[in-house]
């Protein structure tokens, strides 16, 4: 046998999907063992426990581990690829040309679909981020995810109350809204009883018992298992009660809960008395009725008949291996043996402990009724034990046991071999979202367990609490029959199942009287204090319109992030569902991301940044020498990207600096220039951005070079950029041969002065040239403003030509200047760049803003700056573009990314506007669908759309504008840049053009800085 272990990055799938993939791989011929899982600590422990050696990994890596012979490993790999392909195909569906890619966040899915209900089932540490998307969009949300802190739950529910939406959860397993079953929910009759449930399986038990009695429900609003705790104080329960009280389809309400905080329950009962509808209480606790008794009380109060008895299924007694608890109370278990309850539902486990505890005393558990009854880490004890396999601690990194029962099945086998185990008490919950057919696996485990005990000379009885209805997809009767065939006693009532188990242990247990002592509130009772306050809130909501934005009275559509199984269950109900292609945030960013997203200044600050970016002007007002415009002294050179020393400079930057030294007369030969640059004698290197200038590629600007001068009068800012040299062997690509220096000298003595005269004359005669207006037009003419500028260059030439031809210069010089400008299709790039610089400069320096205001590369490092972090640079190694090459050049000839021209993407054009220029793919690579997807994907990481720059093929939608550091970290989507490629060796020049993204660490560094500033408490910027 051999082992095959591999890691795949950027391949996130939810735990349920990976469970199914693992089973598929393990079933391949010749495979002895297999596990496919995300590299969480829990999953790595499992994989190592299987004997696999796993290399160093991160939680967002996918681990593939297969053991088998050579053919088996090959078969397993083939099965893996087939399963993953099928999963991806199911997730993406069939998309037409130009159709937007799937959103990466719940907020994106809501925006795409207009959904009015949301479902979150991502890992708990990320759940609040997704749920807040829904709250901010005015959409109620069910949070299935567990492992969410109480502090986050309170913060989330307070935000929801302010937005008049309901947060159902976290750790909410069940909800039914307007007939739509969410999460784990049974198929029940429609009716007039509304449920508010701080319990998932508790709600399912109540719904199924009501259904068995012929009573239907209007809605079941889950609120999360902690909502009736002291810390959460029934925040969602009050909202849900008010909504059901205002719902005309609901005539009575049942509140279902695991044991609540007494003071919260008392206050809630007083509040319920003000609602004008009967409210019944199925709230577990010492001295309170069990769920079955509570349902019986509801039936009695509404004049319905109570089933006598509740449905149960018992094996035919053929031999001594099967006990008949209906006909005897004598124990068939060994003297001193114990009850072992193995549950998937936490509330059902709670109820079993409450019922059994009255008879046998304290029961040890991982969810104990009293702290001193807590089980140890091994979850073992010789006495009475109840385990909730759905508890938060047991679901980290793995599917809920109602989906993946493997841990419980293993424990059943272990209990069968334990002589202290007298009776096994199990639950099985049917319905939408749960395992498609769980009864056969459980029946096999029961049969095997009883056989194990028999082989050891012991008798093992098994009792199953079966929660389900005739309408459930798994089939109630079919499931019950499977379990009975295996020798189990099956009860619809969980309380009845527990009492049956106790009888089989030899205890004399009598059932509570039908229609027990559960109470109800309603009518015109008066309340005071906090209850009166909440009653007023409910009344105000009703007076202003239907609560929760009329959620309970509409046909809902759902946006979902997380487990695809739940979306599939919704589709099976013919409910429109839009799934986010959710992935965890960039590794190691969860804590910083949480702090940044919670910064109260951020939303308004980012809105202000976007407003400034789109409002900024960009008028060409002059052309001047750099020493005059920028104050450059002899020996000072500006360059592209973040700061860098000559020793670390890339080949193209070194070549451009050598050429600038030769051009400025600071050296006579390339060798002399390089030596002086290495020594730094009288030489100063400085980023263009430090003087509000920009330069393409190497971006070198020396004192004698001429620069365009653009003004933003709205924000009183100025920006500059060098003149464009054309394509081929040019200084900006690192070439410095004689023809390069000669061209620079001609531009210095001829082109610069002519352009200066032309611009000044144009300004005097007609006013400045609106570069922003040209960008807006060129986007509608097939340009994107970075690597394609044909229309822009012609429009600029149209503006300048009348005054160029009247310049005070020889006709030969004028003709050559016009010819050079007209033949250079990148003529406009060097005006588009400073126009974009003005846009981002306007947005810089807003406290709390996470909008990127600079992206720049020097051929070695890629650097960004962010509005809310001052002038700090966040850098990482520049990536090498991938694309198309000129002549015989290839990938080995290309230098890592270089240039300030990524300022175009920073401002919302360039790679962000590729959909406006599908022909760009002929220059940088890719295809037309890619160009469309690139733009559409960038909306996921930007704070809004540009008001002036629009994309015709996207129905004139504004370009995605304002890169959000938090959105980049959250989605893992990096900004798309299209760019030219410079040769790696100094002096080579351009070798091609392609596509590139920044290194992720730029954004994770910036996020960390924003997080550190998030508690500064500065005032929110004015809009």
N, C-alpha and C positions, 0 to 999 in steps of 0.2 A: 504494500500500500504506500501511496505517496500523498503528500499534502500540497495543495496549491493555495497560496494566500496572496491577495493583491489589494492595494488601496486605490480608490478612484476619488479624485477631488471634484467638487462641483457637481455631485450626483445625488443630491438629497432626495429621499423618498420617505413618506411617513411610515411609522412602525407597522401599521396594519398591512400596507402594501408589501413591505419587506418580509413580513411573516409569510404572506402568500407566495412571494418569490422564493423564499427559503424552502418552502415545502415542495415547490416545483423542481428546484435544483436537487433536493434530497431524494426525490422520486426518480431521478434519471438513472438508467441502468448502469451498474458498476460503481455508483456513488455510495460510500459507506456512511458518510456524515457530511453535512453542509450547513452553513449559516451565512446569511447575507444581512448585514445590519449596519446602521450608522455607528461610528466609533465612539459611542458614549462609554463612560466608565463601566456602567452596568453591562452593556453588550460585550465590551472587551473581556470582562470577567467571565461571562458565559462562554465566549469563544476560546479563551485560554483554558477554561475548565474542560473543554472538549479536546484539549491537547494540541491546539494550534499555536504556533508562534507568530505573533502579530508585530510587525515593525512599528516604529514610532508613528503616531497618527494624531490627527486633530478631530474634535467631535463632529465636524462637518464632512469628514471623509467617509466614504462607503467602504466597508470591509467585506471582501468576498473570500470565504474559506471553504474549500472543498477537499474531501479525503476520498480516495478511491484508487483503483488501478488506472493505468494510463488511459484506457478507453473510457473509464468512468469519469475521469477528470475532464476529458474532452466532451463527453456527453453532458456533464454538468455545466460546463462553460457554454455549450450550445443552448441548453435549457435556460441558462441565465440570460443570454442575449435575447432569446425569443421572448422571455417573460418581460424583460425591461422594454423591449421594443413595443410589445403589446400595451404595456402600461403607459408609455409615452404617447402612443397613438390614441389611446382612450382619453388621455388628458388633453391632448391638443385638438382632437377631432379633425374635421376637414376644414381648412381655412382657405378662403378665396384670396386671390391676388389683392393686396392692399388691406386685407382684414387685420385689425389690430391684434398683436400677440396677446396671449393671456396676461392679465395683470399679475404682478408679483406680490401685491399686498391686498388686504381686504378692502382698504380704501379705494385702491385702483379698480377692484372688481365692482364695488358699489358705483363708482363713477361710470364705468363702462355699461352697467346693466340697469341702473336706476332701481336696484333692489330695495325693498322696504323691510327686509328682515335679514339678519346676518347670523352666521354660525361659525364659531371659532373652536377648532380642536387641535391647535398647534401645541408643542411642548409648553408647559406652564410658564417658564421664564420669559417667553415671548408673547404670551396670550394677551396681556394688558395692552401692549402696543397695538395689536390688531383690533382689539375690542374698542379702544379709544378712537380708531378710525371710524367705526360705525357710529359711535356716540357723536362725534364731531360732524358726521354727515346727517344727523337726525334720524338714525335708524336703530331700532331695538335689536339687541344682540343676545344670542344664547352662547355662553362660554362653557363648552364641555370640558375644557382643559382643567386639570387639577394642578397642584403644586404652585399655586399663586398665593402670595403673602396676604395676610389680613389687611395690612396697610394699603396695599395696592387695590384690594377689593373695595375698601371704603372709598378710596380716591376715585375709583372708576364709577361706583354707584352714586357718589355725590355729583359727579359730572353728568351722569345720565339723568338724575332728577332735575338738574338745571336745564337739560335739553328736552325734558318730557319724553324720554325714551326709557325702556326697561332693560336692565341688565339681568339676564337669566343665568346666574352662575356667579363666580366660577364653580367648577366641579358640579355643573348641572347636567345630569344624565338624560333628563326627559322633559319634553315640552310638546304640547299640541296647541297650535295657534291657528284659529280659523280653519280647523280640519286638517292642517298640515302637521304631520308627525316629525319631530326633530330629535336627533340623537337616538337613544333607545326608547321606543314608544310602541305601544300595542295598537292593533286595529280594533277600535271600540266603536260602539254605536254613537251617533250624534244625539245630543240631548240638551238638557237645560242646567245640569250641574257643572259649575266651574270649580276647578282645582287651583289652589296656590300651593306649590310643593317645594319645601326645603329638603327634599329627598327625591332621588331618582327612582330607585326600585320601590320605595314606599309609595310614590305616586302610581307606579305601574301596578302594584298590588291593589291599591284602592280602585283604580280604573277597571282592572280585570274583575274584581269582585262585584263592582257596580254593573259591569257588562253582563256577568253571569246572572245577575238579578233582573236583567232587562232594562237597566237604567243607563242612559247615555250621558256624555259630557259635552259641554259647549267649548271649553278651552281648558288646557292644563298649563299654567304659567309656572315653570320652574324658577326658583330664585337662588339655588345654590345651597349646599348643605350647611354653610355657616351663617346663613342670613339671620337666623333667630338666636345667634350667639350674642353675648353682651357687647362684643367689639363691633359687630356689624349692625346690631340693633334694628333688625327687620326693615332695613332701608328699601329693599326691593319688594318685600312682602306687602308693605303699605301701598306702594304704587300698584302692585298687581291687584290687591283688594279693591282699590279705588276704580281701576279699569273694569274689573268684573262687575262692580256695583253699578257702573254706568252702561254696562252691556245689556241691551234688551233681550238677548237670547239666553241670558243666564238668570235663573230664578233663585238659585241657592248656591252657596259656596262652601267648599270643604278645604280647610287648611291642613296640609299633611307635613309632618316634620319628624325627624329624629329628635331625641330629647333636647328641648329648647332651654334657654336661660329663663328661670322662673320670672324674673322682673320684666324681661322682654315679652314673654307670653302674656303676663298680666296687663301690661300696657297695650299690647296688640288686641287683646280681648275687649278692652274698653274702647279702643278705636273702632273695632268691627261693629260694636253696638250702635255706632252712629251712621252706618252705611245704608240702612233701610232694607236690607236683604238678610235672610237667615244665613249665619255663618256657623258651620259645624267644625269641630276640632278633632282631627286625627293626629294628635301630637303625642308621641311616645314619651314615656317617663315612668318612674317608680310610682305606683298607685294610680296610674292612668290607664284607660282601656287600650288593648292592643288594636291593631289596624282593622282586623275583622270585626271586633266589637264596635268600633267607631263607624264602620260602614253599616253595620246592622242598625245603629242608632239613626244614621242618616235615612236609611230606608224606612224605619218606623216613623220618623218625623215627617217624611214626605208621603206617607200612606202607602208605601210599597211593601210587598210581601218579602219576607226574609227567607231565602232558600233553606230548607231543612232536609238533609244537611247540605253544606257546601260540597261541590263536586270533589270526589276523591276516586282513586283507582287503586285496587289491591290485587296482588297476585293470587292466583288460584292455589289453595293450600294442597299440595300433592305429597310433600314429605316434610321431614323435620328441618329441612334447610330453609324453609320459608315460614315466618311467623305470621299470625293473623291478629293484629292488634285490635281489630273490631270485636273479636270474640273472647279475648283474654287480657287480663292485666298482669299476668304473671310474667316475670322477667325471663327472657331467653338468653340474656347476656350473662357473662361470667360474673361471679360475685365480686363486687368492688370495681367493676369496669366503668368506664366514663363515657360521657357524651362528647363527640367530636363534631363540631359544626364547621363546615368548609363552605364559605359563601362567596359569591361574586357581588352581591348587593349589600352595601354597608348598612342600610336601614333594616333590611331583612335580618342581618346579623344582630343589629341592636335589638330588634324585636325578639329574636330567639333568646338572647341573653336575659332580657327582661322577663319573658314568660318562664324560661327554665330556671332563672335565678330565684324565683319565688319558691321553687321546689327543692333545688339542689344547693342553693347558696351561691357564693361567689364563683364566677366563671372567668378563667384567664383568657386574655385576648390581646390582639394587636390594636384593637380599638376599645379598650376596657371601659366599663361603666364607671369604674373608680380607679384612680391612678395606681393603687397598690395591687391591682389585678393585672397589670401590664405583663405581657410575655417578654421573655428575653429575646435577644437577636436571633436565636435559632428557632423561635416560635414553637418550642416544644415544652410539654408539661405532662406529667402522668395523670393529672386530674382532668376536670371538665374544661374543654377548650373550644373557643369559637374564633375563627380566623376570617377576616375580610380581605380577600385577595384583590379587591378593587381599591384598597386604601392607597393614598398618595405614595407612600413609601414603596409600594409594590408595583406601581405603574410607571415609575420613572424610566423613560427610554423603551417602554414596551407597551403593547396594546392592552386594553382593558380585558379582564378575564371573560367578559361576556362575548368578546371577539376571539381572543386567544386563551383557551382554558388550560394551556399546557402545565403551568405551575400547579394549578389545583389538581389536575390529573395525576401529577407526580406525587402530590401529598396524599391523595386517596390511596395510592399504592403503598405509601409508607405507613399510613394508619392501618391498613389491612394486615401488615406484618407486626403491628404493635399489640401485644397481649392486653394492654390496658384500655384499648379502644373497644367499647361495647356496642355502640350504635353510631353510625354515620348519619349526620343530618346535612343535607345538601340543598342548594337552591338551583333552579334552572329558569332563566328568564328568556322568554321568546319576544318576538316583535321586530319592527324595523331597526336596522342598525346593528343588531346582534348577529352572532354566528348564524350562517345560513341554515345549518341543520346540526345543532349541537347534541341532540339526543343520542344518536348512534355512538359517538365517542364516549359520552358519559355512561351509556348503558354498558359498553364494553369494559370501561373502568370499574363499574359496579360489579359486573359479572366476575371479572378477574379478582377484585378485592375479596369477594365472598368465597371464591375458590381458594385464595391464599389462606384465608382464615380457616376454612374447612380442612385444608391440608395440614394445618397446625392443630387440628382437633378443637377448633373454636367455632362458635356460631356468630356471624356478623349480620345484623339487620341494617338496612339502609332505608332512610326516609327522604323523599325529595319534595320540596316545596316548589310547585310548578306554576309560575306566573305567566299567563297567556290567555288568549281568547281564540274562539273558533275562526276568527278572520285573520289571525297572524300567518305570515307566509310560511312559517315552519310547521304549522298545523298542531293545534292543542291535542287533539285525540291521538294523532299519529305519534307525537312525542311521548305522551303518557303511556301508550301501548309499548313503545320501545323500552321504556324504563321498567314497566311492570314485568315485561318478559325477562328482564335481567334480575328480577327478584326484589325490586324496590317497591315500597309503599309510596304512593303519590297523592299529594293533597294540593288543592288550589289555594287554600288558606295557609299562609306561612305560620300563623299562630297554631292552627290545628296540626300542622306537620310537627311543630315543636312538641306539642302535647303528646302526639303519637309516639315520638321518639322517647319521651320520658316514660310512657307506659311500657315501652319495650325494654327500658332499663329497670322496670319493676316498681315504678312510682305510681301511686294512686292519684291520678290527675282527673279532675272534672272540668269540663268546659264552662266558661262563663255563661250566664243566662243570656238568651237572645235579646238583642236590643239593649245592650248594656248601658252603662251610666254615662256615656259620652254626652257632652252638653253642647248647646248652641247658643249663639247670641244673635241679636237682630232687633229690628224695630227702632224705637225712638229713644233708646237709652242715651243719657247725656254723659259726656266725658270732659275731663279738665286737663290742664297741664299740657304735656307734650302730645297726648292723644288728640286734644282739641286742636292743637296746631296742625297736626297732620290731617285732621278732618277738614280743616279750612283749606289746606293745600289741595285735597281731592276735590272739594267743591269748586274752587277756583278753576281747576283744570277742566272740570265738567262744564262750568259756565262758559269757558273760553272756547269750547269745542270738545270733541271726543278725546278722551285721554290717549296718550301714546300715539298721537297723530293718526287716530282712527285705525290702528293696527288690527283690532279685533273684528272689524267690519269689512275688511277688504280681501280681495284675492291676492295672496302674497306671492312674491318672488323672492328668491334667497340668493345672497352672496355668501360664499363659504371659503374658509381658509383652513387647511389641515387634512384630516383623514378623508380620503376620497370615498370610503365606504358609506359615509353619511350622505354625501352628495348623490351617490348611486341610489340610496334608499329614497331620497326626495324625488329623483327622476322616476322611480318606480311608482310614485304617487302622482305622476304627471305634473310635478311642480317645476317651474322654470328655475334653473340653478346656474349661477355663474361662479366657477371655481377660480380662485387665485392660484397661480403656479408658485406657491409659497416655498421659500427656502429659509433656513436660519440665517441670521445676520452674519457678517464677516466674523471669523473666529476671534474670540477674545473681546468683542465689543459690547456684549449684552449690558454690562453694568453702565458703561459710559453712555450707551445709547439710551438707556432708561433715564438717566439724569438729564440728558440733552432734551429728550422728548418731553420731559416733565417741566422744563424751564418755562415759567409762565410768560416770559418775554418773547419766546421764540416765534409763535404764530404771527403776532403783530409785527415783529421785527422782520420776518421773512416777507410778509406782505408789503412792508415799506420798502424793502430792498427791491422787490419786483417792480413796485410802482416807480421807483427812481430809475431802474434800469430801462424800463420802457418809455419813460418820459424824457430821458436824456437826449439832448440834441447832438448833432455832429456836423458842423459846418466847416468847409475848407475855407480858410481865411488868408493863408500866406504860404510861401515857400522860402525857407531861409537856410543859411549855413548853420550847422550844428553848434559851432562855437558861439554863435550869436543867439540862437534860439534856446539852447540847452545849457549854455555857459560852460561848454567843455573846454578845458585847458589842454595845451599841447602835452601829449603823453597819456591823456585819459581816453580810454576806449569803453564804450558801452557794448554789452553783449546780450544775447538772448538767455532766458532762463533764470534760475536762482543763482546766487553768488557762487563763484568757483575760482580756484587758483589755477594759474597756467599749467602747473605740473599735473593737475587732474583733468585738464581740458581734453576733449575729444579731438580726433583728427580734423574734422571740418572746422571746429572753432579755432584750433591752433592755426590751420591754414588761413582762415579769414583774418585772424589777428596779424599773422605774418604779412598778408597782403596789405592790411591797413597800415602797418609800419612802413612798408615800401611806398605806399601811396602818399603818406604824410612826410616822407623824406627822413624818417628816423633811422633808416638802415638802407644800405645800398644793395645788400644781397639777402636772400631768404635765410641763409645760415646766420648772418649777423643779426637779423631781426629775431630769429628764434633764440639766439643766445641772450640778447637783451631782455626778451620776454621771460626767459627762464630766471635770469638774475633779478628781474623786476626793477632795474635801474631807471628811475624816473617814470615808471609805468604804473598806471592805475587801471584796474579792471573793475567794472561796476555794471550790475544788471540794468538794462533799459528801463525796466519797471520802476526802479528806484527814482527815476526822473520823469515818471508818467509817460515814457516813450515805449515803443515796441519795435522789434526788428524781426523780419522773417529769417528762418533757418538759423545760421550762426548769429544773425542779428547785430553784427558789428557796426557801430556808428563811431566815426572818428571826427575830430573837430572840423575838418575841411569839407566833410560830406554835407550835401543839402538834404533838408528834411521838410516834409509836409507838416503844416501846422493846422490842427483842427480845434474848434471851440465848441463847448457845450455851455451856451448862455444860460440854460435853465439852472444849472448847478455851479456855474462859474468855474469850469474846469477846462484845461488845455491838454492836448496830447500831440505827440509827434511820431513820425515814422520816416525812415530813409526812402529814397526813390528806388523803384524797382529796376533791376538790371536786365530783366528778361530771363530766359531759360538757358540750360547748358552749363558751360564752364563759367561760373560767376563767383564772386567773392562770398556771397551768402552760403554757398555750398562748399566753401573751403578751398576754392581754386585761387591761385595767386600768380599765374603765369603772366607774361608780358601783355597778352591780349586783354586780360582782366584788368590790369593796372591802367592800360591805355583807355579802356572803356570808362573806368572811374574818373580819369582825368578829363575825358570829354564831357562826362555828366557834370563834372565840377565847373568846367569853364563854359560849356554851351547849354546843356539841357537845363541845369538848375536855374541860371539867370533867365532863360526864356520862359520856363514855367513860372518863375516868380513874377515876371512882367505880366504873363497871361492871367494868373490868378488875381493879382492886384488890380489889373484893369477890369476883370470880370466883377470883382467885388465893388469897385467904384461905379461901374455902369449899372449892374443889376443886383448887387448884393452877393453875399457869400453863396457857395455851392452846397446844397443840402445833400450830404453824403448819405444820411439816413434814408432819405427819400429814394435815392438811387438803389440802395440795398433792398428796400421794399419792392421796387420794380423788378430788379434783376432776379429775385426769388420767383417771380411770376413769369420769368422769361427763360428758365432753365438753368440758372446759376445757383450755387449754394454758398458762395462767398468765401471759400477757402481755396480749393483746388480748381474750381471752375468759376471764372470771372469774365467770360467773353462778353456777355450783354452789359455787365457793369463797366467794363473797360470802354466799350463803344459809347455808352451813355456819358461817361466822364469826358471822353474825347469830344463828343458833341458839345458839351458845355465849354470846353477850353479852346477848341479849334478857332473860333472867330477872333479871339484875342491872341492866340499863339501866332497866327499868321501876320499880325500887325506889330509883333514885338520888334524892338530896336535891335536887330541882329541881321546878319547877312542872309540873303535868300537861301543860300546853300545851307547855312546852319539851321534856319527855320525849317527848311524842307527835311533835313536829316532828323531834327527833333520830332517833327510830325510823323515821319516814316517810322522812327524808332518806337514812338508811343503807340501808333496804330498797329504795328506788327506784334506788339507785346500783349498777349491776351491776359497776362497777369498784372498789367498796368494798374488795375484798380485795387489789387490786393493790398497795396501799401497805403491805401486810404480806408479800405474796409477795416483793417486792423486797428488803426487809432480811433476809428468811429466806435468799434466794439470796446476799446479800452475806455473811452469816455462813458460808455454805458455801465461798465462794471465799476469804474472809479466812482460814479455817483452812488453806487450801492455799498461802498466800502465804509467800514467804521461804525456800523449799527450794532450796539450792544445786544447780545442775545441772538443775533442772526447767524444761521448756519449756511448761508449762501456763499458759494465760491466766487471770488472776485478776480482771481488770477489763476491761469494754468500756463506754465511755461517750462521749456526744456532747453538745456545747454549741451545736449549730446552725451552727457554723463549722468546728470540728475534730472528728474522731473520734479517740479515744485508747484505747490498751490498756496494761495493765500485766501483767507476767509473773512467775510465782512466783520464777524463778531470777535475776531482774535487779533486785531491790529495788523501790524506789518510783519508778523512772524511768517516764515516759510516752513512748510511741511514737505519734506522731500523723500524720494526713494530712487532707486536705480531706473533710469529711462529704459523702456522696452524698445525693441527693434520692430519697425513696421513690417507688415506682411502685405505683399501686393504684386505689382507688375514692374518688371525691370527693363531698362533701356539696353538695346544691343545685346552684348554678351555678358552683361553684369548679372550677378545672382545674389542669393541671400548672404553669402559670405562676404560680399563687397559692401553691404549696407551698414551704416553706422546706427547706433541707437538714436531714438527720436530726438529731434532738435528743433528749436525755434520758438518764438513768441506767438506764432500764428494761431496757436490753440486758444488765443483770446477770442477768436471767432466762435468757437464752440462754447466758450465760457459765456458769451453774450447771446447764444441761441441760434447761431447760423453754422456754416461749415458742416461738419459731420452730423450736427443736430438737424440740419435742413436737407439731408440727402434726398428725401422724398420729393423735394422741389426740383431736383436735378438728377433724374435717373441716368442720364448719359455719363455722369461722373464715374460709374462703375467701369467704363471703358478705360479710365485713366488710373483708378486706384484698385480695381479688382472687385469681385463680387458680381451680383446680378441685380436686376431691377427689383424683384421681391425683397432682396436684402436691403436695398436703399430705403424702401418703404418701411420695413421692419425697424431699421436703425432709428429713424425719426420717431416712430410710434413707441419704441422702447424707451427713448429718452424722456418721454412724458412721465415715466415712473420715477425719475430721480430729479425732477425739477419742480419748483414751487408754483409754476403757472405757465401761461402762454403769452407770447409777445403780442402787443396790440397792433403793431405796424407790420411786422414780418409774418407773412401768411403763406401757407402751402396750398396751391390750387387743388392738387389731387386728393388732399384730405379735407375737401369741402371748405377751403380757405381757413382752416384752423390755424391759429397762431403757432409759431414755432415753440418748441419746449424751451423755456427760459428760466434761468436761476437754478444752477446745480445745487442741490441740497446735500451737504455732507452726511447728514443723518439718513437721508433716503438712500444714498450710495452704500453706506454701511449696512443699512437694514435689508436691502434687496440683493446686495452683491453685484449690482449692475454698475459697470464702470463707464464713464463718458466715452462716447465714440468719436474719435478724431480721424479725419483723413488728411494726409500730409505728403509732402515730397520726401524722398530719401536721398541723403547725402552719402557720398563714398566714405568708407571708414578711414582711408588713408588721406592725409592732408594733401590738398591739391587735386584730388580726383574730380570733384564737382558732383553733379546730380547723377544718380544711378537708377532712379525709378520713383514710383509713387505708390502709396498704399494706405493701410488702415492700422491704427494703433490705439491702445488704451493706456491710461496712467497706471502706475503701480498702486496696488490697494493700500499700501502703508501710508501714502500721503493722506488718505482720508481717515484711516484709523488714528494717525497722529493728531490730525485736526480735531477729530471727535473727542479725543482725550483732553485736548486743550479747552474745547467748548464745555466739556463736562466739569473741568476744574473751575471754570468761570460761571457755571450755572447757578451757584448759590450767592452770586454777588448782589442779587436783589436790586439791580438797577431798574429805574422806571421804564415802563413800556414805551417805546418810541411812538410818537404821534403818527397817525396815518396821513 
